[in-house]
Amino acid sequence: MKRNPVANLKALLLVGATMGLSACSMFSKDEETLAPNPLPDIKAEVKVDEVWSRSIGDGQGKTWLKLEPAVDGDTLYVADAEGLVMALRSDNGKVLWRQALETPIGGGVTASDGLVLVGTLDGYVIALKQDDGSEIWRAPVSSEVLGAPATDGRIVVVQTIDDKLTGFSAEDGRRLWQQDTLQPLLTLRGSSSPLVVDGTVFAGFANGEARAYRAGNGSLVWEGRVAVPQGSSELERMVDVDGTPVMTGGALYMVSYQGNVVALDPDSGRIRWAREASSFQGLAEGFGNLYLSDDKSILSAVDQRTGSVIWSQKDLERRQLSGPATWSSYVLVGDFEGYLHVVSQLDGQLLGRKKIDSSGIRAKPVVSGDMIYVYGNGGELSALQIR
């Protein structure tokens, strides 16, 4: 039986009450004696240099958030768990503006088309101006927002923890449509961020479904399956899709907890291939592969065309890896001790590492140009280059 520290029991009563599932350990009873792998000895083949760093308020807070920064042009946007949103020069970390929203942020940040978007734990999506941080609009949603909003400049789409998907006018925050999905009794505390591509919204849900909707009116285009719940208990039947879908090479990719990583046809939802996998993180792509860190923190490369495993890196097992990112020929992941690890995309070899934040790293690294941005749990934001 698998268990994760972000698992929540959602008793979906008429009032939509949410009850926490006790989960003090990263592991099930059968696994709780297994400690995280010690930091492996490596012969560093790359050097990770810090270009600049800055402390960002309360950082990720204490509720297992994964607030990723966002880059648009030469500006980096970042938020902390308590509601602080900041814009920084991406090359040197100079603060351009800061905005205290005075509401806890759970989903963000998205920066595009003149907007900075965040979602809150008290059920709002907020749009700020990119140039000065002033608030343009805020709109209520049905529940907590734990994933970044998505936008194409015309519509803003937000997925809430109760698996409702809502579309808003990017101009004024007017609600345009909402779609509901039947949610299981037991889910992970998290949600996928939707993906908006060419007028279509793609999203994954806690029941293992993948769906596509028309962005303009929210009508359903297709529905498919990433995973089918199996097992005799609610714990065993959890198949949440909590990572943002990836679109590349004419295919849509998703991964679920206790389920599969799949390649889907973006026009029909037809499964091109599926491989057993269990991850509550997102995917990264590069060199014709998908990269995923699974629920045991085994980092793997999977061929985008066939789903076959190219390599698996087990030296970081149980180190609570973040979602992966790619830069050049490297895969980048953070861990619970605050190290950023640099891994070869070719063969999974560990090539280097750097300590970023002693509180750990949950949010996946963000890559822009030749810069890598890592936002630690304790609020340490570092801009790095690999040489």
C-alpha positions in Angstrom: 0.0 0.0 0.0 1.4 3.5 -0.9 0.9 6.6 1.1 2.0 10.1 0.5 2.3 13.1 2.8 0.0 15.2 0.8 -2.9 12.7 0.9 -6.2 14.2 2.0 -9.6 12.6 2.7 -12.3 14.6 1.0 -15.6 13.8 2.5 -17.7 15.1 -0.3 -20.9 15.9 1.6 -23.4 18.5 0.4 -21.4 21.2 1.9 -18.2 19.9 0.3 -16.3 19.5 3.5 -12.7 18.4 3.4 -11.1 16.2 6.1 -7.4 15.7 6.4 -6.0 12.2 6.2 -3.3 11.7 8.8 0.0 11.0 7.1 3.0 11.8 9.3 5.3 9.6 7.2 6.3 9.6 3.6 5.8 5.9 3.5 3.4 3.1 4.2 3.8 0.9 7.3 5.7 -1.6 5.1 8.1 1.1 4.0 8.5 3.4 7.0 11.7 1.8 8.2 13.4 2.8 4.9 15.2 6.1 5.2 15.9 8.3 2.3 19.1 7.4 0.4 22.1 9.2 1.8 23.5 11.9 -0.5 25.5 9.9 -3.0 29.2 10.4 -3.7 29.7 11.8 -7.2 32.5 13.0 -9.3 31.2 16.4 -10.3 31.5 17.0 -14.0 29.6 20.3 -14.1 29.8 23.4 -11.9 26.6 25.1 -10.7 27.2 28.8 -10.1 24.9 31.1 -8.2 24.3 34.3 -10.2 22.1 35.9 -7.5 19.8 34.9 -4.7 17.0 36.6 -2.7 14.8 35.6 0.2 11.1 35.7 -0.7 8.9 36.1 2.4 7.5 32.9 3.9 8.5 30.8 0.9 6.4 27.7 0.3 4.9 27.8 3.8 4.1 24.7 5.8 1.2 23.2 3.9 3.1 21.3 1.2 2.7 24.0 -1.5 4.7 23.9 -4.7 4.7 27.6 -5.8 6.8 27.8 -9.0 8.1 31.2 -10.2 7.3 32.3 -13.8 9.4 34.2 -16.3 8.1 36.5 -19.0 10.6 38.4 -21.0 13.3 39.8 -18.7 11.1 39.6 -15.6 10.8 36.9 -13.0 7.5 36.7 -10.9 7.3 34.8 -7.6 4.8 34.5 -4.8 5.0 33.2 -1.2 2.4 31.3 0.8 1.2 34.3 2.7 0.2 36.4 -0.3 3.4 38.3 -1.2 3.9 38.6 -5.0 7.1 40.1 -6.4 8.5 41.0 -9.8 12.3 40.8 -10.1 14.8 41.5 -12.9 15.6 38.0 -14.1 19.3 38.7 -14.7 20.2 40.3 -11.3 17.3 39.8 -8.9 16.5 43.6 -8.6 13.0 44.1 -7.2 10.8 45.9 -9.6 7.6 45.8 -7.5 6.0 43.9 -4.7 2.3 43.4 -3.9 1.0 42.1 -0.6 -2.4 40.5 -1.3 -3.0 39.6 2.3 -4.5 36.2 1.4 -2.8 32.9 1.4 -1.6 31.8 -2.1 -1.8 28.1 -3.1 -1.6 28.2 -6.9 0.7 30.2 -9.0 2.5 32.0 -10.6 1.5 32.4 -14.2 2.8 35.5 -16.1 1.6 36.1 -19.7 -0.1 38.6 -21.9 0.3 41.5 -19.4 -1.2 39.5 -16.5 0.3 37.9 -13.4 -2.1 35.2 -12.1 -2.3 33.5 -8.8 -4.9 31.3 -7.0 -5.6 31.4 -3.3 -6.4 29.0 -0.5 -9.6 30.9 0.3 -11.0 30.3 -3.2 -10.1 33.2 -5.5 -8.1 33.7 -8.7 -6.4 37.1 -8.8 -5.0 39.0 -11.8 -2.4 41.7 -11.4 -0.8 44.0 -14.0 2.7 42.8 -15.0 4.1 46.3 -15.2 3.4 47.5 -11.7 1.6 44.7 -9.7 -1.7 46.6 -9.3 -4.8 44.4 -9.0 -7.0 44.2 -12.1 -9.6 41.8 -10.9 -10.3 38.9 -8.5 -12.9 36.3 -9.0 -14.3 33.6 -6.6 -14.0 29.9 -7.4 -15.5 26.9 -5.7 -12.6 25.8 -3.5 -8.8 26.1 -2.9 -6.5 26.6 -5.8 -3.3 24.6 -5.6 -2.2 24.7 -9.2 -1.2 27.6 -11.4 -3.9 29.3 -13.5 -3.5 29.0 -17.3 -4.2 31.7 -19.9 -3.9 32.3 -23.6 -4.5 36.0 -23.2 -8.3 35.8 -23.8 -9.4 33.3 -21.2 -8.0 32.3 -17.8 -8.7 28.7 -16.7 -8.4 27.6 -13.1 -8.7 24.1 -11.6 -9.7 23.9 -8.0 -9.0 21.1 -5.4 -12.6 19.9 -5.8 -11.9 19.2 -9.5 -14.0 22.0 -10.9 -12.5 23.7 -14.0 -13.6 27.3 -14.5 -13.0 29.7 -17.4 -12.9 33.5 -16.9 -12.5 36.5 -19.2 -8.9 37.5 -19.0 -10.0 41.2 -19.4 -12.3 41.6 -16.5 -12.5 38.2 -14.6 -16.1 37.6 -15.6 -16.9 33.9 -15.3 -17.6 32.3 -18.7 -18.1 28.6 -17.9 -17.6 25.9 -15.3 -17.2 22.2 -15.7 -17.5 19.6 -12.8 -16.0 16.2 -12.5 -17.0 13.4 -10.2 -14.3 13.2 -7.5 -13.3 10.1 -5.5 -13.7 10.0 -1.8 -9.9 9.8 -1.2 -7.5 12.0 -3.2 -4.0 13.5 -2.9 -4.0 17.1 -1.7 -3.2 18.7 -5.0 -4.5 19.3 -8.4 -3.3 19.5 -12.0 -2.8 22.8 -13.6 -4.7 23.0 -16.9 -3.0 23.5 -20.3 -4.4 25.9 -22.9 -3.3 25.3 -26.5 -4.8 26.6 -29.7 -8.3 27.2 -28.1 -8.4 23.9 -26.3 -8.1 23.3 -22.5 -6.5 20.0 -21.4 -6.7 18.9 -17.8 -6.2 15.8 -15.7 -8.4 14.9 -12.7 -8.3 13.0 -9.4 -10.4 10.2 -10.8 -7.7 9.4 -13.4 -9.5 11.0 -16.2 -8.1 13.3 -18.9 -10.4 15.8 -20.6 -10.3 18.4 -23.3 -12.7 21.4 -23.5 -13.2 24.3 -25.9 -11.7 27.3 -24.2 -14.3 29.7 -25.4 -17.4 28.0 -24.0 -16.2 25.1 -21.9 -17.9 22.4 -24.0 -16.4 19.0 -23.8 -14.3 17.9 -26.8 -13.3 14.5 -25.5 -12.7 12.5 -22.3 -10.2 9.7 -21.8 -8.3 7.7 -19.2 -4.8 8.1 -17.7 -5.5 5.4 -15.1 -8.3 3.2 -13.9 -8.7 2.8 -10.1 -7.8 -0.6 -8.9 -7.7 -2.3 -5.5 -10.1 -3.0 -2.6 -9.4 0.1 -0.5 -9.8 3.8 -1.2 -6.0 4.2 -0.7 -5.2 1.6 -3.3 -7.7 3.2 -5.7 -6.2 6.7 -5.7 -5.1 7.6 -9.3 -4.8 11.4 -9.1 -3.4 13.3 -12.1 -1.6 16.2 -10.3 1.0 17.3 -12.8 0.4 19.8 -15.6 -0.1 18.0 -19.0 2.8 18.3 -21.5 2.2 18.9 -25.2 5.2 18.1 -27.5 5.8 16.4 -30.8 2.0 16.3 -31.6 1.2 14.3 -28.5 -0.3 15.1 -25.1 1.4 13.4 -22.1 0.1 12.9 -18.6 1.1 10.9 -15.5 -1.0 9.7 -12.5 -0.4 8.5 -9.0 -0.6 4.6 -8.8 -1.5 4.5 -12.5 0.2 5.2 -15.8 2.2 7.7 -17.8 0.4 7.9 -21.1 0.7 9.5 -24.6 -2.7 10.8 -25.9 -3.8 12.0 -29.2 -4.7 15.7 -28.5 -7.5 15.7 -31.0 -9.4 12.6 -29.9 -8.0 11.6 -26.5 -7.1 8.2 -27.9 -4.3 6.5 -26.0 -1.2 5.9 -28.2 0.7 4.1 -25.5 0.6 3.7 -21.7 3.2 2.5 -19.2 2.7 1.8 -15.5 4.0 4.6 -13.3 3.1 6.4 -10.1 3.9 10.0 -9.7 2.2 13.1 -8.2 4.7 15.4 -9.9 4.7 16.9 -13.4 6.7 15.7 -16.4 9.6 17.3 -18.3 10.6 16.6 -21.9 13.8 16.7 -23.9 16.0 14.6 -26.3 12.9 12.7 -27.4 12.2 11.6 -23.8 9.8 12.3 -21.0 11.4 12.6 -17.5 9.5 11.9 -14.3 10.3 11.5 -10.6 8.0 8.8 -9.2 6.5 8.3 -5.8 9.7 6.6 -4.6 11.8 9.4 -6.0 13.2 7.3 -8.8 14.0 9.5 -11.7 13.3 7.9 -15.1 13.5 8.7 -18.8 10.7 7.3 -21.0 10.8 7.3 -24.8 8.1 9.7 -26.1 7.3 7.5 -29.1 7.0 4.1 -27.5 6.8 4.6 -23.7 9.9 2.3 -23.2 12.1 3.2 -20.2 15.5 4.5 -21.4 17.1 4.8 -18.0 16.3 5.0 -14.3 18.3 6.8 -11.7 17.9 5.2 -8.2 20.7 6.9 -6.3 18.2 9.6 -5.1 15.5 7.1 -4.1 13.2 8.3 -1.3 14.8 11.8 -1.2 11.4 13.4 -2.0 12.4 14.7 -5.4 10.7 17.7 -6.9 9.2 17.6 -10.4 12.0 17.6 -13.1 13.0 20.4 -15.5 15.4 20.2 -18.4 18.1 22.6 -19.5 20.6 21.8 -22.3 21.5 18.2 -21.9 20.6 18.0 -18.2 17.6 17.0 -16.0 17.3 19.1 -12.9 15.5 18.1 -9.7 15.5 19.3 -6.1 15.3 17.2 -2.9 14.1 17.3 0.7 17.5 18.5 2.0 17.5 21.4 -0.4 20.0 20.1 -3.0 19.6 20.8 -6.7 20.8 17.7 -8.6 22.1 17.8 -12.2 21.5 14.6 -14.1 22.5 13.7 -17.7 19.6 13.4 -20.1 21.6 10.8 -22.0 22.1 8.1 -19.3 20.8 9.4 -16.0 24.3 9.8 -14.5 24.6 12.3 -11.6 26.8 15.1 -12.8 26.7 17.8 -10.1 24.7 19.4 -7.3 24.3 22.5 -5.3 22.7 23.2 -1.9 20.0 25.9 -2.2 17.7 25.9 0.8 18.1 23.9 4.0 14.3 23.6 4.3 14.2 21.6 1.1 12.9 22.1 -2.5 9.4 21.0 -3.5 8.8 23.3 -6.5 10.3 22.1 -9.7 13.1 24.3 -11.1 12.2 26.9 -13.7 14.4 27.4 -16.8 14.6 30.5 -19.0 17.4 31.0 -21.5 20.7 30.2 -19.8 19.3 30.7 -16.3 17.8 28.2 -13.9 15.6 29.5 -11.0 15.2 27.4 -7.9 12.7 28.4 -5.2 13.2 26.6 -1.9 10.7 25.8 0.7 12.1 28.3 3.2 11.9 31.2 0.7 15.4 31.1 -0.8 15.2 32.0 -4.5 18.4 31.3 -6.4 19.3 32.1 -10.0 21.9 29.6 -11.3 24.0 28.8 -14.3 25.6 25.5 -15.2 29.2 25.6 -16.6 
